[in-house]
Amino acid sequence: MFELGIISDEISGDFARACALIKEWGMSQVELRTMWDKNILELSEHELDSVGESLEQHGLTVTAIASPIFKSPRGGTVRSVQGDFQLSGFESFEGQLELIRRAAAVAQRFGTERIRIFTFWREPWSDALAEDVALKLVEAATLARDLGVVLAVENEPVCVVGTGWELGALFRVVDRNAGPDVRAHIGMLWDPGNASHEDQEVPYPDGYDALETSRLIHVHLKDSIVGADGNRQLVPLGEGTIDYVAQFRRLEADGYRGPVVLEPHYHPEGMSKGGAALACVRAARKVLAVADAS
């Protein structure tokens, strides 16, 4: 049905170790986010060479550059968001465009065209806000066109777009303001697990139904349950509240052929990071097998 990928630092912060385990687990797709306690966009030339050597040694292909671009203040004023990653010194819109230039060079170096981006720190939704964010993303996508890369816009609860409904609504404005040549360089990254944050919506089918699926170019995978304290707790795929069997079948039926990449954030007490990641890989494979047995 789909070939499963994983973000490397979900396994280990040591990139060579992560690649070795990905290969050992019979996988061939990896997404690049952080390694050695640095974001991929912060690495030196020597460190980037090391990344390339590990990819080549283990025969891995890169699904995307998982950048933190537009995890930033919409107006450029520095704003701290607890528990989330951002690159300091690039808070302005121009600074974020410079990160796109940097990410494009890294993407092309490692044989991918996709760069994961976001939609600025969260503010109360309004039509005016959606219009402003969309126009900024159209400008970013115009730059992406010129650089030969594609921006994958992820729904993320700490950002303006956190749900499927918001992702669909934003792209209606993006597509109204962008010509076909620019639209080809920006698409949706759907994360059902992010959409379930604080029970804002039922990710499948409600959130997914709000998307224009022809604009979907990337998928991240995580699952969760509501714990005894009322908060969401992350679990392996198939053990949570999201109907991933139906989601995978619908993706297949809708003609989606892009990456499906684990980002489980599952780190239970008493289990190593690598052990937790392997549990998530095994669980996801079981869900995919059930979905494929139709």
C-alpha positions as CSV (number, residue, x, y, z in Angstrom):
1,M,0.0,0.0,0.0
2,F,2.5,2.6,1.2
3,E,6.2,2.4,2.1
4,L,6.8,3.6,5.6
5,G,9.4,6.2,6.4
6,I,10.5,7.8,9.8
7,I,12.0,11.0,11.0
8,S,15.6,10.1,12.1
9,D,15.7,11.8,15.5
10,E,12.6,9.8,16.6
11,I,15.1,7.0,16.8
12,S,18.3,8.6,17.9
13,G,20.0,12.0,17.9
14,D,23.1,10.3,16.5
15,F,22.3,10.2,12.8
16,A,24.6,7.4,11.9
17,R,23.0,5.2,14.6
18,A,19.5,6.2,13.4
19,C,20.4,5.2,9.8
20,A,21.8,1.9,10.9
21,L,18.6,1.0,12.8
22,I,16.4,2.2,9.9
23,K,18.3,-0.2,7.6
24,E,18.2,-3.0,10.2
25,W,14.4,-2.6,10.4
26,G,14.1,-3.1,6.7
27,M,13.2,0.5,5.9
28,S,14.6,2.8,3.2
29,Q,13.1,6.2,3.7
30,V,14.2,8.8,6.2
31,E,13.2,12.4,7.0
32,L,15.8,14.8,8.2
33,R,15.0,17.1,11.1
34,T,17.6,17.2,13.9
35,M,20.9,15.4,14.5
36,W,23.5,15.9,17.2
37,D,21.2,18.4,19.0
38,K,21.1,20.7,15.9
39,N,18.4,21.3,13.3
40,I,19.4,20.2,9.8
41,L,19.6,23.9,8.8
42,E,22.2,24.6,11.5
43,L,24.7,21.9,10.4
44,S,28.2,22.8,9.2
45,E,29.5,21.6,5.9
46,H,31.4,18.8,7.7
47,E,28.3,17.7,9.5
48,L,26.3,17.7,6.2
49,D,29.0,15.6,4.6
50,S,28.6,13.1,7.5
51,V,24.8,13.0,6.9
52,G,25.4,12.2,3.2
53,E,27.9,9.5,4.1
54,S,25.4,7.8,6.4
55,L,22.6,8.0,3.9
56,E,24.9,6.5,1.2
57,Q,26.3,3.8,3.4
58,H,22.8,2.5,4.4
59,G,21.1,3.1,1.0
60,L,18.5,5.5,2.4
61,T,16.4,8.0,0.5
62,V,15.2,11.3,2.0
63,T,11.5,12.0,2.0
64,A,11.8,15.7,3.1
65,I,13.7,18.3,5.0
66,A,11.7,18.7,8.2
67,S,12.5,22.3,8.8
68,P,11.0,24.7,11.4
69,I,10.3,27.4,8.8
70,F,7.4,29.6,9.8
71,K,7.4,28.4,13.3
72,S,7.9,32.1,13.8
73,P,5.9,35.2,14.7
74,R,3.8,36.5,11.8
75,G,4.8,40.1,12.5
76,G,8.4,39.4,13.2
77,T,8.3,40.3,16.9
78,V,10.1,37.7,19.0
79,R,7.7,35.4,20.8
80,S,8.5,32.4,22.9
81,V,6.3,29.3,22.4
82,Q,6.9,26.8,25.3
83,G,8.0,23.4,24.3
84,D,8.5,24.0,20.6
85,F,11.5,24.4,18.3
86,Q,12.4,27.6,16.5
87,L,15.6,29.0,15.0
88,S,16.5,32.3,16.8
89,G,17.8,35.2,14.7
90,F,15.4,34.5,11.8
91,E,12.2,35.8,13.3
92,S,11.4,38.3,10.5
93,F,9.7,37.2,7.3
94,E,12.8,37.9,5.3
95,G,14.7,35.8,7.8
96,Q,12.3,32.9,7.2
97,L,12.8,33.3,3.4
98,E,16.5,33.0,4.0
99,L,15.9,29.7,5.7
100,I,14.0,28.5,2.7
101,R,17.0,29.3,0.6
102,R,19.2,27.4,3.0
103,A,16.7,24.4,3.2
104,A,16.5,24.3,-0.6
105,A,20.3,23.8,-0.9
106,V,20.2,21.1,1.7
107,A,17.2,19.4,0.0
108,Q,18.9,19.3,-3.3
109,R,22.1,18.0,-1.7
110,F,20.2,15.0,-0.4
111,G,18.0,14.3,-3.4
112,T,14.6,15.6,-2.2
113,E,12.4,18.5,-3.4
114,R,10.2,18.7,-0.3
115,I,10.7,21.2,2.6
116,R,8.2,21.0,5.5
117,I,7.0,24.4,6.7
118,F,4.4,25.8,9.1
119,T,2.0,28.8,9.3
120,F,3.4,31.1,12.0
121,W,2.6,31.0,15.7
122,R,-1.1,30.5,16.5
123,E,-3.5,33.4,16.6
124,P,-7.4,33.4,16.7
125,W,-8.7,32.3,13.3
126,S,-10.2,35.0,11.1
127,D,-10.7,35.5,7.3
128,A,-8.2,38.4,7.5
129,L,-5.6,36.2,9.2
130,A,-6.0,33.4,6.7
131,E,-5.6,36.0,3.8
132,D,-2.4,37.4,5.3
133,V,-0.9,34.0,6.0
134,A,-1.8,32.7,2.6
135,L,-0.3,35.7,0.8
136,K,3.0,35.2,2.8
137,L,3.0,31.5,1.8
138,V,2.4,32.4,-1.9
139,E,5.4,34.7,-1.7
140,A,7.4,31.8,-0.1
141,A,6.1,29.4,-2.8
142,T,7.2,31.8,-5.5
143,L,10.7,31.7,-4.1
144,A,10.4,27.8,-3.9
145,R,9.5,27.8,-7.6
146,D,12.6,29.8,-8.4
147,L,14.7,27.5,-6.3
148,G,13.2,24.3,-7.7
149,V,11.8,22.9,-4.4
150,V,8.3,22.2,-3.0
151,L,6.9,23.5,0.3
152,A,4.8,21.1,2.3
153,V,2.6,23.0,4.8
154,E,1.9,21.0,8.0
155,N,-1.0,21.4,10.3
156,E,0.5,22.0,13.8
157,P,-1.5,23.0,16.9
158,V,0.9,25.8,18.0
159,C,0.5,27.4,14.6
160,V,-2.3,29.2,12.8
161,V,-3.2,26.0,11.0
162,G,-3.7,23.2,13.4
163,T,-6.6,21.2,12.0
164,G,-7.7,19.7,8.8
165,W,-10.5,22.3,8.5
166,E,-7.9,25.1,8.9
167,L,-5.5,23.5,6.4
168,G,-8.3,23.2,3.8
169,A,-9.5,26.7,4.4
170,L,-6.0,28.2,4.1
171,F,-5.3,26.4,0.9
172,R,-8.5,27.7,-0.7
173,V,-7.0,31.2,-0.1
174,V,-3.5,30.2,-1.3
175,D,-4.9,28.7,-4.5
176,R,-7.0,31.8,-5.2
177,N,-3.9,33.9,-5.0
178,A,-1.4,31.7,-6.8
179,G,-1.1,30.8,-10.4
180,P,-0.5,27.2,-11.5
181,D,3.2,27.6,-11.7
182,V,3.4,28.7,-8.0
183,R,0.7,26.2,-6.8
184,A,3.0,23.4,-8.1
185,H,5.5,24.4,-5.5
186,I,3.3,24.3,-2.4
187,G,1.1,21.6,-1.0
188,M,-0.4,20.1,2.1
189,L,1.3,18.0,4.7
190,W,-1.5,16.2,6.6
191,D,-0.8,15.1,10.2
192,P,-3.9,13.4,11.7
193,G,-2.3,13.2,15.1
194,N,-1.7,16.9,15.2
195,A,-5.3,17.6,14.3
196,S,-6.5,15.6,17.4
197,H,-4.6,17.9,19.8
198,E,-7.0,19.1,22.5
199,D,-9.7,17.3,20.6
200,Q,-10.1,20.2,18.2
201,E,-11.6,17.9,15.6
202,V,-12.0,14.2,14.6
203,P,-9.0,13.8,12.3
204,Y,-10.6,11.1,10.2
205,P,-13.0,11.5,8.6
206,D,-13.8,15.1,9.6
207,G,-10.4,16.7,9.3
208,Y,-9.5,14.8,6.2
209,D,-12.8,15.5,4.5
210,A,-12.0,19.2,4.8
211,L,-8.9,18.8,2.6
212,E,-8.7,19.2,-1.2
213,T,-6.9,15.9,-1.5
214,S,-5.4,16.7,-4.9
215,R,-3.2,19.2,-3.0
216,L,-1.9,16.6,-0.5
217,I,1.8,15.9,-1.0
218,H,3.0,14.5,2.4
219,V,1.7,12.7,5.4
220,H,3.0,12.4,9.0
221,L,1.8,9.7,11.4
222,K,1.3,9.7,15.1
223,D,-1.5,8.5,17.4
224,S,-2.8,9.2,20.9
225,I,-5.3,8.5,23.6
226,V,-7.0,10.7,26.2
227,G,-5.3,9.8,29.5
228,A,-6.9,9.7,33.0
229,D,-5.8,13.3,33.5
230,G,-7.8,14.4,30.4
231,N,-4.7,15.1,28.4
232,R,-3.6,13.5,25.1
233,Q,-0.9,10.8,25.5
234,L,1.0,9.5,22.5
235,V,0.9,5.8,21.6
236,P,1.9,3.6,18.7
237,L,-0.3,3.7,15.6
238,G,-3.5,1.7,16.0
239,E,-3.5,1.9,19.8
240,G,-5.1,5.4,19.9
241,T,-8.3,7.1,18.9
242,I,-7.4,7.8,15.2
243,D,-8.9,5.4,12.6
244,Y,-5.7,4.9,10.7
245,V,-7.0,1.8,8.9
246,A,-9.8,3.8,7.3
247,Q,-7.4,6.8,6.8
248,F,-4.9,4.7,4.8
249,R,-7.6,3.1,2.7
250,R,-9.0,6.5,1.9
251,L,-5.6,7.8,1.0
252,E,-5.2,4.9,-1.4
253,A,-8.6,5.3,-2.9
254,D,-8.0,9.0,-3.4
255,G,-4.8,8.3,-5.3
256,Y,-2.3,9.6,-2.8
257,R,1.2,8.3,-3.7
258,G,3.4,10.5,-1.5
259,P,5.4,9.6,1.6
260,V,3.9,8.4,4.9
261,V,6.4,9.2,7.6
262,L,6.3,8.2,11.3
263,E,6.7,11.1,13.8
264,P,5.3,9.2,16.8
265,H,6.9,11.3,19.7
266,Y,6.4,8.1,21.7
267,H,8.9,8.0,24.6
268,P,7.5,5.9,27.5
269,E,9.3,5.8,30.8
270,G,11.6,2.8,31.0
271,M,12.0,2.2,27.3
272,S,14.9,3.4,25.2
273,K,14.3,5.9,22.4
274,G,15.2,3.3,19.8
275,G,13.1,0.6,21.4
276,A,10.1,3.0,21.4
277,A,10.6,3.8,17.8
278,L,10.8,0.2,16.8
279,A,7.5,-0.5,18.7
280,C,6.0,2.3,16.6
281,V,7.4,0.9,13.3
282,R,6.0,-2.5,14.1
283,A,2.6,-1.1,15.1
284,A,2.4,1.0,11.9
285,R,3.2,-2.0,9.7
286,K,0.4,-3.9,11.3
287,V,-2.1,-1.1,10.7
288,L,-0.9,-0.9,7.1
289,A,-1.3,-4.6,6.6
290,V,-4.9,-4.5,7.9
291,A,-5.6,-1.5,5.7
292,D,-4.2,-3.4,2.7
293,A,-6.2,-6.5,3.4
294,S,-9.4,-5.3,1.8
